[in-house]
Amino acid sequence: MDKDTTFKEEPHWRDTMYLIQPSSHLGAGGNTVDLVDSSQMSSHPIIEILGKSIMLPCRLNSSAPVVPARLTLYWTARLKHQKEEQVVHALHNGEENNDPQFPVYKNRTQIFKDQLSSGNFSLLLKDLRVEDDLATFFLFYHQEDGDYNTLNQNKETCLTTVKVAKSYHKPIVTVNYEEWKAECTSQGGYPKPRLTWTNQNGLLVPEVPQIVQDAGSGTWNISSTVNITENQTVTCAIFNPSLKETLNTTRSTGGEQEGLSIGIKAGIGVLAVAVIGSALVLVCWKKHATEWRPIHRR
């Protein structure tokens, strides 16, 4: 009989991401600029599920009013496999201009133009993909007055690192009684999992697991095989390091084998009864045929 168990620890970032204190900057002309500085998030990234949307928070509190028509900002990203910084979303003099936007972010970003004047520079990133995993996002902004004097500017602020994750399907454990091996498979998760085998005595040493990335979704599939013996209770555990989630499936190696033996014995018994029954019918038929055989007279 299989048993499925799920353990999930709540990631600690949920307790910290909204406790970040604003940091103060001095803009040109002596204007005080307060920013929700997400640089403290770098050690506690925001985690979100693959395919969902995520908000990258950034709010400006300045003594100089924000005038969107004179505002230029660039949301930018450092991707884990890219050396150069990439433009995620751009606004120039109050108008969105995504010509320099990195192709992977096309139609996936949104700023809130109606809230720019109140200092909300946050970015909504939609349809999270594996390419977004471990990317660090940050903001450049610049504002001038009517005489082209700089009022507010910052080179790099509101740093936020994103981690993408997805739960694995519950593990499926199958037993091969001819080779005395158990196989565990699971699909559709992210990032790469950790797989362990245990029995009633502790850890088992499996063969090298096969981990394959799906070319379309970027999620991972895993399979692992371990040697077993009769009357064992083996458990396959899949651990997702980003979600702190463990999925378990437990399987007994005795019940089905015993059931198979019982089935074989039962089959042999039925066959024996059939053979004996057929033999008795044949004997009775011969006896009956002998008793009714016609007597030939000379």
N, C-alpha and C positions, 0 to 999 in steps of 0.2 A: 504493500500500500504506500502511495506517495504522500508526502506531507510538504506543503508549501508555506514558507514563512517569509515575511518582509520586515526588515528593520530599517528605520530611517531616522537619522539624527538631523535636527533642524540646523542648517548651516549658520555659523555665527555672524555672517555678514548681515543677516536680517536685524540683528540687535545693534549694529554699529553704524550702518550706512546713513541713518537719519540723525545721528548724534554729532555730526561734523560741525565744528564752529566756524563762522566766517573769519576770513583773514582780511586785513586792511591794507590798501595800497594808496599811494599819493599820486593822483593824476596830474597832468599838466595844468598849470594855473593854480596849483594848491588845492584842487578838489579832492575830497576824500572819497575813495572808492572801496566799498566792501564787496567781496566776492565769496560765494559759497565755494570754497576751495576744496576740490575732491582729491587733492594729492594724498591726503591721509588714507584714501581708499585703496591705494596701490597694494597694501598688504592684506586688505580684505576686499577682494574684487566683488563686483555685483554679479550674481549668478542668476541666469535665466534659462528657460527651457527652449530648446531648438524649435524654431518656427514661431515663437512668440515675439512680442514687442517688448522693448526695454526703454526706460527713460534715463537719459544722461543729464543729471541735474546741474544747473548753473544759473545763479541769480546775482545780478549786479545791484548794489545799493550805492548810489553816487549822489554827492551834493549837487553835481551838475545834472540837469535833466537829460534823459536819453531821448534823442531825436532820431527816430528810425531813418528818416530821409538822409541823414548825415552819418549813418552808421555802416561800417564795414566789418563783417565777421566771417571767420572761417573755422568750421569744425574740422578737425584733422585727426588722422589715426596713424599709429605705428602698428603695423601688423606683424605677427610673430615670424612670418616667413618673408617679410619685405624689409629691405634696408632703408628705403626712402619713405618719407612721410607721404600719406595720401590724403587728398581733399575728400571729405565726407559730405559736407554741405557748405554752400557759400552764399553770402548776401553782400551786395555792394551798393552803398548809398540807398539802403532800404529796399532794394530789389533783389530777389533771388536770382542767382546766376550759377547754374550748375554745369556749365560747360567744362570747367576743370575737374568735375567730380570723378572720382575713381569708379570705373564701370560696375564693380561689384555692389556699389551703393545706389545705383540708379533706381528710382521709384521706391526707395526703402527708407527715406529720411524725411523728417518734418520738423520745422521750427514753428513757433507760435507768434506770427507777425503782429497779431492784435495785442500781444503781451510784451512786446519788445520795449515799449515806452515805460513799462513798469519794471523793467530790468530783468525779465525772465528770458534768458538766452538758452534755455534747456533744449535738448535735441531728443526727438523720439526716433529710435531705430527699430524698424519693423522687420518681421520675417527673419529672425536670427538664423545664421548659417554657421557651419563649422569654420568658415574663413574668419568669422568674428571672434573666435575663441582666443583669449589672451591678448586681444588687441587693446591698446591704450588710446583713449580718445581725449582730446583737449581742445581748447578754444583760443584762437587769436581774435582780438577785436580792436577797433580803432574808431574814434569819433572826433569830428571837427566842428567848429562853430561856423557862422556865416562868413567869417574872414579866413577860413581854412586854418585856423589855429587848433592844435590838438587839445581836446578836452579830456578825453578818456582813452587809455590804451593799455594793452597788456600783451606781452609776447606769448605767454603760454599759461593757461589757467584752467581750472575745473577738470583736472586730470581724473579719468575714470577708467579702470581696467575691467574688462568684461570677460566672464567665463561662461561658456555655453555648455549645457548638459542635457541629457535625455535618459530616462529610465530604460533599463533593459527589460526584455520580455522575461517572464519567469523561466528558470532553467528547466529543461526537459532531460530526464535521466532515463536511458535505456540500457538493458542488460543483455549481453551476448553470452548465453550459457555454453555455447560450443567452444568459445575461446576464453571464457571466464574474464570478460572485460566489461566495464561500465563506461558509457559515454555520456557526457553532459554538453548540451548545446544551448545557446542563447543568442538573440539577435536584436538589432535596432537600437543600441545604446550609444552613449557618448559621455565622456571620453573613453579611452581604452580601459577595460575593467581589470580587476584582479580576481583570479579564480582559484579556489582551494577545494581540496577533497579531504574529508575526514570520515573516520568510522568510530565505532564505540571505544576504540583504544587510542584515538588521537589522529594526527595528520597522516595522510597518504601521499606518496610520491607519484605523481602522474607522468605520463609522457608529455613531451613538449606541446603546449596547446597551439592550436591553429587560430590565428586572429587575422581576419580579413576585413578591409574597409570597403563598404559599398560605394561604388563609383558614382552613383547618382545622389544619394543623400549625405554621404560622408560619415554615416554611422558605422559602428563596428559589429561584426559577428564573431562569436568565439565558440570553439569546440575543444573538448579535452577528454582523453581516455585514460583510465586507470585499471590496473590489474585488481581482481577481486577473488575472494574465496567463498565457499558455501557458508550460508548462515551469517552473513555480514549485514550490517546496517550502514549504508554509505550515504554521505550528504555532500552535495555539490553547492558551493556558495559563490555567488557573483557579487562583487563589491564595486560600486560606482564611487570613485574618489571625490568627485565634485559634489554629488548630492549626498554623500555620506550614507548611501543606501545599500543594504545587503539583501539579496534575494536567495532563498534556500529551497532546495528540493531534496527530500530524503527518500531512499529506496531500500527495500530489503532484498537481499539476494537469495533468500531461502524459500519464500512463499510460493513463487511461481515454479521453482524447480520441484518443490514438493508436490505442487498441483500437477505438474507434468508427469511425475512418477505415478501419482494416484490415477491420472488419466490413462497412462499406459497399462497399469495393472488392471484397471477397470475394463479397458479394451481387450486385454488378454482374457479376462474372465468371461466377457461376453462371447468372444470367439470360441472359447472352450465349451461353453454351454451350447453354442450353435452347432459345434462339431459333434458333441455327444448326442444332442437332440437329433441331428441328421442320421447318426449311426443307429439310434434306436428306431427311428422311422423305417430305415432300410431293413433292419432285422425283422421288424413286425411285418413289413410288406412281404418279405421272402417267406416268413412262416405262414402268412395268410394265403399266399400263392400256392404253397405246398399242400395245404389242407384242402384246397378246392381244385386240385389238379384232377382231370378226368381219368377214370380207370378204364384201360383198354382191355377188352376180352379177346381171347384167342378164338 
